[in-house]
Amino acid sequence: MHIPDGYLSPQTFVPLYAVMIPLWMAAARRVRRTLRTRQVPLLALGAAFSFIIMMFNIPVPGGTTGHAVGAALVAILLGPWAACVAVSLTLVIQAFLFGDGGITTLAANAFTMAVVMPFVGCFSYRLIAGDSPATSPRRVVAAFGAGYLALNGAALYTAVMFGLQPLIASAPDGRPLYAPYPLAVAVPALALPHLLLFGVVEGVATALIIRYLQGADPALLSLQGAGEMAGGTLQRLRSGLGVLALLSPLGVIVPWLAGAGTTWGEWGAAELGGLTGFVPEGVERLGRVWRAPLGDFLLADPDRGGVVLASLASLLAAALGIALLVICARVCGRLSAFREDK
């Protein structure tokens, strides 16, 4: 769901920036006002978890891949506004540093994964969980439903954005200027894999972590507001995140072994041209807006540089992404501490 530059017309991405800028400001104010200093490590873990889990590309029949996002989990633990901040920070680092997602489309990607997903996930969880105790099995079911519904809602929204582009902007000869596939192609291409597989993965991952927290630190699952994390839980979650980071090369190795290609809708200009027989003018023009300094580093092609080199690049990218997100979370922590001191 990381839409590259050139796939959305200015008629689409400019209004989304107009929507997201006030939402980012509101989220920052809300987080600064409500986030307690002791919850900052949880914000850092949530952002880092989202970054890492997006690196686990899962191949599906048809030669494409997809991944979970983790936004619903962060929203369950810290609320949708904090999740908006955490996932947005992740998307900014992915786009500017690694070229995963575009700069012109950053607001669109953020609306999808940092607004639609957290709010759908949070409210779905609260609706299904009801007033059940923190240790109730109903919370685990609610977590699965939240992850599943959140990811599918985001996928459907992304598919509609893609599918509307041929209707919004076309050349005089009728060729689309941006994303070339109509709604009849884009919606099933994105919706079906998420309904059948990726949404299930998101739901299961969310449910498993909530089930773990029920036994380890149920105070974190208070529906009256995010709790504070016990020191032992924090260390165990950090260790779990470290294990996930070490396993991140699987996101390269498994698709390579399966012969899977690029995630649907995230092709480069040359690859899109090979699929459609032409490169849309907007993809060619806007695709050159930003060249990420480590773009080839994160998205190393195992067929060109070797799977070992690509796996090593994945490990280093995971470490760098986590480090940057921890720094960002600490900045949020200093702002929270300043508010509390006042």
RODO-2510 file (C-alpha; in nm, 4 decimals, decimal comma):
residues 342
     n   res          X          Y          Z
     1     m     0,0000     0,0000     0,0000
     2     h     0,3023     0,2291    -0,0295
     3     i     0,1941     0,4272    -0,3339
     4     p     0,4993     0,5536    -0,5291
     5     d     0,5373     0,8968    -0,6838
     6     g     0,3541     0,9339    -1,0126
     7     y     0,0659     0,6978    -0,9420
     8     l    -0,1664     0,9656    -0,8033
     9     s    -0,2611     1,2822    -0,9866
    10     p    -0,2166     1,6275    -0,8262
    11     q    -0,5969     1,6424    -0,8135
    12     t    -0,5699     1,3536    -0,5657
    13     f    -0,2522     1,4054    -0,3638
    14     v    -0,2754     1,7836    -0,3142
    15     p    -0,6174     1,7701    -0,1394
    16     l    -0,4877     1,4835     0,0740
    17     y    -0,2010     1,7027     0,1923
    18     a    -0,4620     1,9672     0,2758
    19     v    -0,6397     1,7031     0,4851
    20     m    -0,3336     1,5468     0,6470
    21     i    -0,1468     1,8611     0,7539
    22     p    -0,4212     1,9644     1,0013
    23     l    -0,4596     1,6007     1,1086
    24     w    -0,0858     1,5733     1,1768
    25     m    -0,0999     1,8965     1,3770
    26     a    -0,4013     1,7737     1,5737
    27     a    -0,2357     1,4375     1,6390
    28     a     0,0853     1,6046     1,7592
    29     r    -0,1089     1,8326     1,9953
    30     r    -0,3163     1,5415     2,1240
    31     v    -0,0116     1,3233     2,1839
    32     r     0,1788     1,6025     2,3545
    33     r    -0,1209     1,6684     2,5812
    34     t    -0,2117     1,3103     2,6692
    35     l     0,1005     1,0951     2,6342
    36     r     0,2691     1,0368     2,9675
    37     t     0,6477     1,0216     2,9768
    38     r     0,6461     0,6578     3,0890
    39     q     0,4451     0,5641     2,7807
    40     v     0,7071     0,6995     2,5397
    41     p     0,8924     0,3641     2,5173
    42     l     0,5646     0,2060     2,4077
    43     l     0,5281     0,4700     2,1348
    44     a     0,8823     0,3950     2,0179
    45     l     0,8144     0,0214     2,0208
    46     g     0,4902     0,0679     1,8307
    47     a     0,6538     0,2767     1,5581
    48     a     0,9478     0,0367     1,5316
    49     f     0,7152    -0,2642     1,5219
    50     s     0,5226    -0,1051     1,2349
    51     f     0,8474    -0,0391     1,0476
    52     i     0,9742    -0,3936     1,0952
    53     i     0,6514    -0,5797     1,0222
    54     m     0,6172    -0,3924     0,6920
    55     m     0,9473    -0,5479     0,5868
    56     f     0,7986    -0,8988     0,5950
    57     n     0,6702    -0,9291     0,2393
    58     i     0,4446    -1,2310     0,1920
    59     p     0,4132    -1,3807    -0,1586
    60     v     0,0722    -1,4705    -0,2970
    61     p    -0,0377    -1,6558    -0,6120
    62     g    -0,0080    -1,4308    -0,9130
    63     g     0,3505    -1,3287    -0,8430
    64     t     0,2937    -1,0357    -0,6072
    65     t     0,3514    -0,9705    -0,2366
    66     g     0,1989    -0,7818     0,0545
    67     h     0,2559    -0,7150     0,4223
    68     a     0,0964    -0,6281     0,7542
    69     v     0,1227    -0,2748     0,9005
    70     g     0,0710    -0,2940     1,2778
    71     a    -0,1273     0,0302     1,3032
    72     a    -0,4282    -0,1325     1,4714
    73     l    -0,2098    -0,2723     1,7496
    74     v    -0,0568     0,0679     1,8277
    75     a    -0,4048     0,2226     1,8258
    76     i    -0,5340    -0,0390     2,0709
    77     l    -0,2491     0,0280     2,3145
    78     l    -0,2056     0,4063     2,2849
    79     g    -0,5120     0,5328     2,1009
    80     p    -0,5612     0,6300     1,7358
    81     w    -0,3944     0,9716     1,7599
    82     a    -0,0712     0,8288     1,8983
    83     a    -0,0874     0,5572     1,6318
    84     c    -0,1259     0,8301     1,3691
    85     v     0,1986     0,9887     1,4919
    86     a     0,3853     0,6576     1,5193
    87     v     0,2883     0,5234     1,1763
    88     s     0,3370     0,8640     1,0104
    89     l     0,6937     0,8804     1,1441
    90     t     0,7516     0,5338     1,0014
    91     l     0,6162     0,6366     0,6604
    92     v     0,8282     0,9535     0,6531
    93     i     1,1477     0,7561     0,7183
    94     q     1,0494     0,4920     0,4631
    95     a     0,9737     0,7519     0,1950
    96     f     1,2541     1,0037     0,2396
    97     l     1,5355     0,7684     0,3331
    98     f     1,4495     0,4363     0,1684
    99     g     1,2164     0,5327    -0,1180
   100     d     0,9412     0,2998     0,0063
   101     g     0,6408     0,5100    -0,0914
   102     g     0,6505     0,8457    -0,2647
   103     i     0,6969     1,2042    -0,1472
   104     t     0,4051     1,3449    -0,3437
   105     t     0,1965     1,0518    -0,2209
   106     l     0,3144     1,0669     0,1412
   107     a    -0,0092     1,2268     0,2617
   108     a    -0,2141     0,9673     0,0741
   109     n    -0,0134     0,6826     0,2257
   110     a    -0,0409     0,8412     0,5696
   111     f    -0,4160     0,8841     0,5394
   112     t    -0,4438     0,5179     0,4454
   113     m    -0,2112     0,3629     0,7040
   114     a    -0,1901     0,6300     0,9764
   115     v    -0,5543     0,7469     0,9832
   116     v    -0,7863     0,4883     0,8288
   117     m    -0,6117     0,1927     0,9911
   118     p    -0,5720     0,3287     1,3472
   119     f    -0,9238     0,4687     1,3719
   120     v    -1,0932     0,1665     1,2139
   121     g    -0,8804    -0,0648     1,4273
   122     c    -0,9308     0,1218     1,7541
   123     f    -1,3060     0,1614     1,7251
   124     s    -1,3516    -0,1942     1,5960
   125     y    -1,1588    -0,3231     1,8953
   126     r    -1,3605    -0,1177     2,1409
   127     l    -1,6884    -0,2181     1,9790
   128     i    -1,6093    -0,5907     1,9851
   129     a    -1,4385    -0,5876     2,3262
   130     g    -1,7233    -0,3970     2,4898
   131     d    -1,6846    -0,3794     2,8676
   132     s    -1,5111    -0,7163     2,8931
   133     p    -1,2248    -0,7531     3,1445
   134     a    -0,8721    -0,6969     3,0191
   135     t    -0,7963    -1,0698     3,0452
   136     s    -1,1133    -1,1849     2,8671
   137     p    -1,0805    -1,4040     2,5535
   138     r    -1,3176    -1,1546     2,3946
   139     r    -1,0293    -0,9072     2,3833
   140     v    -0,8273    -1,1480     2,1695
   141     v    -1,1194    -1,1856     1,9280
   142     a    -1,1565    -0,8069     1,9270
   143     a    -0,7859    -0,7670     1,8461
   144     f    -0,8111    -1,0055     1,5514
   145     g    -1,1188    -0,8225     1,4217
   146     a    -0,9488    -0,4855     1,4656
   147     g    -0,6401    -0,5878     1,2689
   148     y    -0,8377    -0,7620     0,9974
   149     l    -1,0899    -0,4811     0,9450
   150     a    -0,8289    -0,2052     0,9665
   151     l    -0,6019    -0,3515     0,6997
   152     n    -0,8893    -0,4346     0,4665
   153     g    -1,0381    -0,0879     0,5074
   154     a    -0,7036     0,0647     0,4152
   155     a    -0,6608    -0,1697     0,1177
   156     l    -1,0046    -0,0853    -0,0174
   157     y    -0,9410     0,2870     0,0171
   158     t    -0,6071     0,2502    -0,1639
   159     a    -0,7702     0,0471    -0,4415
   160     v    -1,0322     0,3163    -0,4957
   161     m    -0,7635     0,5849    -0,5167
   162     f    -0,5784     0,3792    -0,7769
   163     g    -0,8906     0,2961    -0,9746
   164     l    -1,0130     0,6548    -0,9953
   165     q    -0,6937     0,7845    -1,1586
   166     p    -0,7833     0,6859    -1,5194
   167     l    -1,1106     0,8754    -1,4727
   168     i    -0,9387     1,1829    -1,3304
   169     a    -0,6552     1,2379    -1,5772
   170     s    -0,5980     1,0949    -1,9253
   171     a    -0,3959     1,2016    -2,2294
   172     p    -0,5741     1,3116    -2,5502
   173     d    -0,5290     0,9595    -2,6860
   174     g    -0,7112     0,8174    -2,3828
   175     r    -0,4087     0,6753    -2,2082
   176     p    -0,4060     0,7287    -1,8287
   177     l    -0,1518     0,9829    -1,7071
   178     y    -0,1064     0,8227    -1,3674
   179     a    -0,2100     0,4835    -1,2235
   180     p    -0,3340     0,3014    -1,5359
   181     y    -0,5703     0,0398    -1,3942
   182     p    -0,9443     0,1159    -1,3580
   183     l    -1,1599     0,0325    -1,0570
   184     a    -1,2612    -0,3004    -1,2089
   185     v    -0,8973    -0,4107    -1,1941
   186     a    -0,7603    -0,2200    -0,8937
   187     v    -1,0296    -0,3139    -0,6425
   188     p    -1,0122    -0,6936    -0,6796
   189     a    -0,6328    -0,6868    -0,7254
   190     l    -0,5860    -0,5185    -0,3868
   191     a    -0,8965    -0,6245    -0,1960
   192     l    -0,8905    -1,0004    -0,2544
   193     p    -0,5358    -1,0736    -0,1248
   194     h    -0,6032    -0,8608     0,1824
   195     l    -0,9387    -1,0258     0,2480
   196     l    -0,7980    -1,3753     0,2072
   197     l    -0,4435    -1,3494     0,3447
   198     f    -0,2864    -1,0210     0,4504
   199     g    -0,5814    -0,9175     0,6677
   200     v    -0,5668    -1,2550     0,8412
   201     v    -0,1936    -1,2095     0,9048
   202     e    -0,2569    -0,8618     1,0475
   203     g    -0,5391    -0,9934     1,2644
   204     v    -0,3431    -1,2913     1,3945
   205     a    -0,0351    -1,0804     1,4738
   206     t    -0,2492    -0,8259     1,6601
   207     a    -0,4376    -1,0966     1,8502
   208     l    -0,1203    -1,2829     1,9521
   209     i     0,0402    -0,9715     2,0977
   210     i    -0,2768    -0,8754     2,2843
   211     r    -0,2969    -1,2314     2,4193
   212     y     0,0627    -1,2062     2,5371
   213     l    -0,0039    -0,8726     2,7087
   214     q    -0,3075    -1,0167     2,8854
   215     g    -0,0736    -1,2441     3,0779
   216     a     0,2290    -1,0162     3,1005
   217     d     0,0850    -0,6701     3,1660
   218     p    -0,2980    -0,6448     3,1433
   219     a    -0,2901    -0,2826     3,2640
   220     l    -0,1836    -0,1867     2,9117
   221     l    -0,5232    -0,3007     2,7838
   222     s    -0,7334    -0,0595     2,9853
   223     l    -1,0082     0,0865     2,7666
   224     q    -1,0134     0,3974     2,9855
   225     g    -0,6776     0,5034     2,8531
   226     a    -0,3361     0,3603     2,7784
   227     g    -0,1656     0,2144     3,0778
   228     e     0,2009     0,2319     3,1680
   229     m     0,4339    -0,0519     3,0842
   230     a     0,6055    -0,2546     3,3526
   231     g     0,9835    -0,2693     3,3214
   232     g     0,9926    -0,6439     3,2646
   233     t     0,7326    -0,6211     2,9894
   234     l     0,9284    -0,3436     2,8229
   235     q     1,2434    -0,5540     2,8158
   236     r     1,0620    -0,8587     2,6801
   237     l     0,8943    -0,6544     2,4059
   238     r     1,2268    -0,5003     2,3122
   239     s     1,3739    -0,8485     2,2883
   240     g     1,0825    -0,9598     2,0711
   241     l     1,1341    -0,6607     1,8434
   242     g     1,5032    -0,7495     1,8187
   243     v     1,4136    -1,1030     1,7123
   244     l     1,1782    -0,9668     1,4457
   245     a     1,4536    -0,7378     1,3187
   246     l     1,6932    -1,0322     1,2953
   247     l     1,4279    -1,2231     1,0999
   248     s     1,3630    -0,9323     0,8603
   249     p     1,5716    -1,0941     0,5812
   250     l     1,2862    -1,3444     0,5478
   251     g     1,0956    -1,0590     0,3845
   252     v     1,3546    -1,0798     0,1065
   253     i     1,4296    -1,4518     0,1031
   254     v     1,0751    -1,5930     0,1024
   255     p     0,9477    -1,3854    -0,1959
   256     w     1,2726    -1,4615    -0,3804
   257     l     1,2300    -1,8352    -0,3263
   258     a     0,8655    -1,8097    -0,4346
   259     g     0,9588    -1,6148    -0,7473
   260     a     0,7309    -1,3282    -0,6421
   261     g     0,7698    -0,9845    -0,7915
   262     t     0,6936    -0,6338    -0,6740
   263     t     0,3922    -0,5608    -0,4554
   264     w     0,0891    -0,4685    -0,6689
   265     g     0,0832    -0,0959    -0,7380
   266     e     0,4410    -0,0326    -0,6236
   267     w     0,6197    -0,0939    -0,9550
   268     g     0,8941     0,1256    -1,0903
   269     a     0,8424     0,3033    -1,4225
   270     a     1,0259     0,0399    -1,6278
   271     e     0,8416    -0,2483    -1,4613
   272     l     0,5051    -0,0777    -1,5103
   273     g     0,5916    -0,0183    -1,8749
   274     g     0,6615    -0,3872    -1,9160
   275     l     0,3215    -0,4719    -1,7674
   276     t     0,1102    -0,2212    -1,9600
   277     g     0,3111    -0,1555    -2,2756
   278     f     0,3583     0,2129    -2,1915
   279     v     0,4757     0,4334    -1,9059
   280     p     0,2151     0,6920    -1,8014
   281     e     0,3430     1,0467    -1,8322
   282     g     0,2810     1,1238    -1,4651
   283     v     0,4708     0,8150    -1,3509
   284     e     0,7658     0,9146    -1,5680
   285     r     0,7615     1,2795    -1,4560
   286     l     0,6761     1,2573    -1,0861
   287     g     0,8782     0,9423    -1,0383
   288     r     1,1896     1,1611    -1,0566
   289     v     1,0748     1,4041    -0,7842
   290     w     1,2841     1,2408    -0,5122
   291     r     1,5658     0,9906    -0,5190
   292     a     1,5940     0,8369    -0,1754
   293     p     1,9574     0,8171    -0,0595
   294     l     1,9160     0,4565     0,0552
   295     g     1,6433     0,3529    -0,1861
   296     d     1,8405     0,0743    -0,3471
   297     f     1,9701    -0,0213    -0,0032
   298     l     1,6369    -0,1167     0,1519
   299     l     1,4879    -0,2469    -0,1717
   300     a     1,7949    -0,4414    -0,2802
   301     d     1,7137    -0,6838    -0,5603
   302     p     1,8355    -1,0368    -0,4741
   303     d     1,8285    -1,1280    -0,8433
   304     r     2,0873    -0,8604    -0,9186
   305     g     2,3043    -0,8329    -0,6092
   306     g     2,2515    -1,1748    -0,4561
   307     v     2,0159    -1,2853    -0,1833
   308     v     2,2878    -1,2685     0,0847
   309     l     2,3639    -0,9042     0,0084
   310     a     1,9920    -0,8220    -0,0043
   311     s     1,9399    -0,9950     0,3319
   312     l     2,2268    -0,8002     0,4874
   313     a     2,0783    -0,4784     0,3514
   314     s     1,7484    -0,5717     0,5119
   315     l     1,9155    -0,6229     0,8513
   316     l     2,0980    -0,2915     0,8347
   317     a     1,7840    -0,1092     0,7200
   318     a     1,5904    -0,2584     1,0121
   319     a     1,8550    -0,1405     1,2587
   320     l     1,8699     0,2086     1,1081
   321     g     1,4914     0,2424     1,0977
   322     i     1,4551     0,1363     1,4613
   323     a     1,7286     0,3775     1,5709
   324     l     1,5698     0,6734     1,3938
   325     l     1,2246     0,5953     1,5322
   326     v     1,3613     0,5669     1,8874
   327     i     1,5188     0,9106     1,8464
   328     c     1,1866     1,0522     1,7260
   329     a     1,0058     0,8948     2,0212
   330     r     1,2566     1,0454     2,2624
   331     v     1,1852     1,3880     2,1138
   332     c     0,8172     1,3235     2,1852
   333     g     0,9184     1,2203     2,5363
   334     r     1,1020     1,5449     2,5970
   335     l     0,7963     1,7397     2,4836
   336     s     0,5784     1,5332     2,7176
   337     a     0,8196     1,5867     3,0062
   338     f     0,8156     1,9610     2,9393
   339     r     0,4361     1,9612     2,9556
   340     e     0,4356     1,7601     3,2786
   341     d     0,6942     1,9913     3,4395
   342     k     0,4781     2,2906     3,3609
***
